[in-house]
Amino acid sequence: MAVEKPFDDIKQVLEEKGHEVKMFDSDQELKDYDMGVVRALSDVNIDQFDFPVVSIEGDSVQDIVNDVEKRLHRKYS
């Protein structure tokens, strides 16, 4: 899983729940992750990802973690 810098708090909670998490810069091209957590999604950056993405915009850390886990569960069930 990839989490956009500087969201270390989200990375930490996801790791505590057993997920392997890497941090990335917003302009970095990403491939081969099962999920991404980004600051915001737009028509400009949506094509940058070849995996499902959760936007941080306006959500609490717990809301984001819940969304990630729901999407991963759907993906692997």
Beta strands, then each sheet from edge to edge (+ up, - down):
strand 1: 2-4
strand 2: 22-24
strand 3: 36-38
strand 4: 53-55
sheet 1: 2+ 1+ 3+ 4+
end
